[in-house]
Amino acid sequence: FMKRISFACAVWSILSIGAFAQAPVARQKPADKTAIDAKAMAALTRMTNYLKTLKSFEIHSEVSRDELVDTNMKVQRQSANIISVRLPDRLYAHVQADDKNSEYFYDGRTLVLFTHNGNYYASTPAPPNVSETLDAKKARYGINFSLADFIDMASDENLLTNISRAGYLGTSRIDGVETEHIGVRQPNVDWQVW
């Protein structure tokens, strides 16, 4: 049973670089349903190359996630996230979602979680860099960290593998900034980035 999760990540602070400034384009459908659009891949490559130049950055995002509930009904969950990173070993994140309000702090040695919903606090020793820490958190506790892939891209990992579809969907205005809109399909996940 494969669960397909749809992410809608509005990554304003990263994608508002000058390379994306152009006249608005009407929404486009990829020419072939199985195609990997060259324009989409070029935009994704520019994004990842830019991320790799950053040693510190902040991502503001809004994430929509489709979930199957007990009745096999699909419902949508929302979250707003702020993630501040200083590579290789500093992270702060605030995740405000329908079902949680949590803050994460990482200082290169310890990962701390504080939940506002129940005033819970937890800390655990952590690996020496952000990317390994997020991977360890997922492996040990089964917790996915929103937008961890962008942090991995900045850490020089190639996450543009296993793409079965990629489409250039035109441009959109996000917080007053003209951005490119790309849709991607990888195993178990469909995601969009602006």
DAKA-V139127 format. One record per residue. N is the residue number from 1. SS is DSSP state (A for helix, B for strand, O for the rest). PHI is phi as a letter, one per 30 degrees, with the letter a starting at -180 (999 if undefined). D_CENTER is the distance of its C-alpha to the mean C-alpha in Angstrom with 1 decimal. Layout:
n = [N	N]
ss = [SS	SS]
phi = [PHI	PHI]
d_center = [D_CENTER	D_CENTER]
//
This chain:
n = [1	2	3	4	5	6	7	8	9	10	11	12	13	14	15	16	17	18	19	20	21	22	23	24	25	26	27	28	29	30	31	32	33	34	35	36	37	38	39	40	41	42	43	44	45	46	47	48	49	50	51	52	53	54	55	56	57	58	59	60	61	62	63	64	65	66	67	68	69	70	71	72	73	74	75	76	77	78	79	80	81	82	83	84	85	86	87	88	89	90	91	92	93	94	95	96	97	98	99	100	101	102	103	104	105	106	107	108	109	110	111	112	113	114	115	116	117	118	119	120	121	122	123	124	125	126	127	128	129	130	131	132	133	134	135	136	137	138	139	140	141	142	143	144	145	146	147	148	149	150	151	152	153	154	155	156	157	158	159	160	161	162	163	164	165	166	167	168	169	170	171	172	173	174	175	176	177	178	179	180	181	182	183	184	185	186	187	188	189	190	191	192	193	194]
ss = [O	O	O	O	B	B	B	B	B	O	O	A	A	A	A	O	O	A	A	A	O	O	O	O	O	O	O	O	O	O	O	O	O	O	O	B	O	A	A	A	A	A	A	A	A	A	A	A	A	A	A	A	A	O	O	B	B	B	B	B	B	B	B	B	B	B	B	B	O	O	O	O	O	B	B	B	B	B	B	B	B	B	B	B	B	B	O	O	O	B	B	B	B	B	B	B	B	O	O	O	B	B	B	B	B	B	O	O	O	B	B	B	B	B	B	O	O	O	O	B	B	B	B	B	B	O	O	O	O	A	A	A	A	A	A	A	A	A	A	A	A	O	O	O	O	O	O	A	A	A	A	A	A	A	O	O	O	O	O	O	O	O	B	B	B	B	B	B	B	B	B	B	B	B	O	O	B	B	B	B	B	B	B	B	B	B	O	O	B	B	B	B	B	O]
phi = [999	c	c	c	c	c	c	b	c	c	c	d	d	c	d	c	d	e	d	c	d	a	d	e	b	d	e	b	c	e	d	b	d	c	d	c	d	d	d	d	d	d	d	d	d	e	d	d	d	d	e	d	d	d	c	b	a	b	c	c	b	b	c	c	b	d	b	d	c	e	d	i	c	d	b	c	c	c	a	c	b	b	b	c	b	b	d	c	b	b	a	b	b	b	c	c	b	e	c	a	b	b	b	b	b	b	c	j	b	b	c	c	b	b	c	d	e	b	h	c	b	b	b	b	e	b	d	d	b	d	d	d	d	d	d	d	d	d	d	d	c	i	c	d	c	e	i	e	d	d	d	d	d	d	d	i	d	c	c	c	c	h	d	c	b	b	b	d	c	j	c	b	c	c	h	i	c	d	b	d	c	b	c	b	b	b	e	i	a	c	b	b	b	c]
d_center = [23.6	20.2	17.7	15.5	12.4	11.2	7.9	8.5	6.0	8.6	7.8	11.5	12.3	11.1	12.2	15.4	17.3	20.7	20.0	18.6	21.6	23.8	25.7	24.0	24.1	24.7	22.2	22.7	22.6	22.2	25.8	25.7	23.7	23.2	22.7	20.1	20.6	21.5	20.3	16.8	16.7	18.3	15.7	12.9	15.3	16.0	12.4	12.2	15.8	15.2	12.5	15.1	17.6	16.0	17.3	16.0	13.4	12.0	8.8	9.8	7.8	9.4	8.2	11.0	11.7	15.0	17.1	20.6	23.0	26.4	28.2	25.9	24.7	21.2	19.9	16.8	15.1	13.4	11.7	11.4	9.8	11.0	10.1	12.9	13.3	16.6	16.7	18.0	18.8	17.6	14.8	14.9	12.6	13.8	12.4	14.7	14.7	17.6	18.7	17.8	17.8	16.9	16.7	16.0	18.0	18.3	21.2	21.4	23.7	22.7	19.7	20.7	19.4	21.1	20.9	22.6	23.5	26.0	26.3	25.2	24.8	24.0	23.8	23.7	24.4	21.5	21.3	21.7	18.3	14.7	13.4	16.4	16.2	12.9	14.3	17.6	16.3	14.9	18.1	20.5	19.3	17.1	14.4	10.7	8.6	5.6	2.7	6.0	5.7	5.6	8.3	9.9	10.2	11.8	13.9	15.3	14.1	14.1	11.4	12.9	15.5	16.6	15.6	18.3	17.6	16.1	17.4	17.8	18.1	19.6	18.8	17.8	18.5	15.9	17.7	20.6	18.8	19.1	16.0	15.7	14.1	13.1	12.9	12.3	13.8	13.7	15.6	14.8	11.7	11.6	8.7	9.2	8.3	10.9]
//
